[in-house]
Amino acid sequence: MTQHIVRIKKMNVSGWLYSLGAAFIGGGATSASAWLGLLAAKSAGMDVPSLNFQALGIIMLSGALPNFFSVLAKTPLPPVEDTEIDPTP
């Protein structure tokens, strides 16, 4: 049990968390652009549904999750940094 805790403490999570955050932001930004397209269509006089900020949040979350999960599928856990030195020459 303690060996697993030591391995978890040695994980380099900064790059992994950065990748997850970037995937989440990228998917959310793509979904937000669809919301902006609806606003542009509405201002042009087209009959499209209007969305409030709660609906925007749901759309952004649903757009971000596939990117988020694809990063998790490619790299489920960050690598373990092994700093032990091998005593054998």
C-alpha beads as a LAMMPS data file, in Angstrom:
LAMMPS data file: protein, C-alpha beads

89 atoms
88 bonds

1 atom types
1 bond types

-500.0 500.0 xlo xhi
-500.0 500.0 ylo yhi
-500.0 500.0 zlo zhi

Masses

1 110.0

Atoms # bond

1 1 1 0.000 0.000 0.000
2 1 1 2.731 2.480 0.898
3 1 1 4.621 1.565 -2.289
4 1 1 1.611 2.741 -4.326
5 1 1 1.494 6.017 -2.402
6 1 1 5.178 6.604 -3.106
7 1 1 4.595 5.956 -6.837
8 1 1 1.661 8.382 -6.871
9 1 1 3.824 11.073 -5.251
10 1 1 6.464 10.574 -7.971
11 1 1 4.023 11.195 -10.838
12 1 1 4.674 14.210 -13.004
13 1 1 1.137 15.589 -13.223
14 1 1 1.844 19.112 -14.465
15 1 1 2.097 18.247 -18.171
16 1 1 -0.768 15.782 -17.911
17 1 1 -3.059 18.333 -16.256
18 1 1 -2.031 20.911 -18.861
19 1 1 -3.068 18.531 -21.664
20 1 1 -6.408 17.847 -19.994
21 1 1 -7.045 21.550 -19.497
22 1 1 -6.097 22.373 -23.084
23 1 1 -8.434 19.687 -24.416
24 1 1 -11.263 20.961 -22.234
25 1 1 -10.723 24.572 -23.312
26 1 1 -10.459 23.629 -26.990
27 1 1 -13.702 21.693 -26.976
28 1 1 -15.474 24.417 -25.035
29 1 1 -14.252 27.098 -27.431
30 1 1 -15.560 25.141 -30.406
31 1 1 -18.968 24.854 -28.781
32 1 1 -18.993 28.531 -27.846
33 1 1 -18.441 29.415 -31.501
34 1 1 -21.633 27.520 -32.367
35 1 1 -23.468 29.637 -29.796
36 1 1 -22.044 32.792 -31.365
37 1 1 -23.222 31.545 -34.750
38 1 1 -26.754 31.277 -33.377
39 1 1 -26.533 34.846 -32.103
40 1 1 -25.332 36.068 -35.497
41 1 1 -28.139 34.229 -37.277
42 1 1 -30.711 35.678 -34.872
43 1 1 -29.388 39.218 -35.407
44 1 1 -29.645 38.662 -39.167
45 1 1 -33.349 37.984 -38.749
46 1 1 -33.303 34.198 -39.040
47 1 1 -35.667 32.143 -36.903
48 1 1 -33.276 30.252 -34.585
49 1 1 -33.721 29.340 -30.932
50 1 1 -32.240 31.767 -28.440
51 1 1 -29.925 30.382 -25.801
52 1 1 -29.260 31.714 -22.331
53 1 1 -25.977 31.390 -20.427
54 1 1 -27.078 28.177 -18.708
55 1 1 -27.655 26.591 -22.116
56 1 1 -24.265 27.927 -23.257
57 1 1 -22.606 26.249 -20.284
58 1 1 -24.252 22.923 -21.091
59 1 1 -23.246 23.204 -24.752
60 1 1 -19.653 24.076 -23.828
61 1 1 -19.431 21.193 -21.379
62 1 1 -20.863 18.704 -23.858
63 1 1 -18.436 19.948 -26.509
64 1 1 -15.433 19.785 -24.205
65 1 1 -16.004 16.295 -22.820
66 1 1 -15.108 14.323 -25.987
67 1 1 -11.734 16.102 -26.213
68 1 1 -11.183 15.617 -22.483
69 1 1 -11.922 11.884 -22.670
70 1 1 -9.808 11.389 -25.789
71 1 1 -6.801 12.793 -23.914
72 1 1 -7.567 10.442 -21.031
73 1 1 -7.787 7.526 -23.476
74 1 1 -4.353 8.348 -24.930
75 1 1 -2.614 9.043 -21.615
76 1 1 -4.671 7.624 -18.746
77 1 1 -2.029 8.416 -16.113
78 1 1 1.011 10.654 -16.090
79 1 1 4.431 8.987 -16.172
80 1 1 6.188 8.143 -12.945
81 1 1 9.443 9.990 -12.395
82 1 1 11.927 7.439 -11.146
83 1 1 14.831 9.214 -9.466
84 1 1 16.414 6.132 -7.915
85 1 1 20.016 5.535 -8.948
86 1 1 20.992 2.011 -9.895
87 1 1 23.914 1.009 -7.600
88 1 1 25.286 -1.564 -10.089
89 1 1 28.052 -0.225 -12.347

Bonds

1 1 1 2
2 1 2 3
3 1 3 4
4 1 4 5
5 1 5 6
6 1 6 7
7 1 7 8
8 1 8 9
9 1 9 10
10 1 10 11
11 1 11 12
12 1 12 13
13 1 13 14
14 1 14 15
15 1 15 16
16 1 16 17
17 1 17 18
18 1 18 19
19 1 19 20
20 1 20 21
21 1 21 22
22 1 22 23
23 1 23 24
24 1 24 25
25 1 25 26
26 1 26 27
27 1 27 28
28 1 28 29
29 1 29 30
30 1 30 31
31 1 31 32
32 1 32 33
33 1 33 34
34 1 34 35
35 1 35 36
36 1 36 37
37 1 37 38
38 1 38 39
39 1 39 40
40 1 40 41
41 1 41 42
42 1 42 43
43 1 43 44
44 1 44 45
45 1 45 46
46 1 46 47
47 1 47 48
48 1 48 49
49 1 49 50
50 1 50 51
51 1 51 52
52 1 52 53
53 1 53 54
54 1 54 55
55 1 55 56
56 1 56 57
57 1 57 58
58 1 58 59
59 1 59 60
60 1 60 61
61 1 61 62
62 1 62 63
63 1 63 64
64 1 64 65
65 1 65 66
66 1 66 67
67 1 67 68
68 1 68 69
69 1 69 70
70 1 70 71
71 1 71 72
72 1 72 73
73 1 73 74
74 1 74 75
75 1 75 76
76 1 76 77
77 1 77 78
78 1 78 79
79 1 79 80
80 1 80 81
81 1 81 82
82 1 82 83
83 1 83 84
84 1 84 85
85 1 85 86
86 1 86 87
87 1 87 88
88 1 88 89
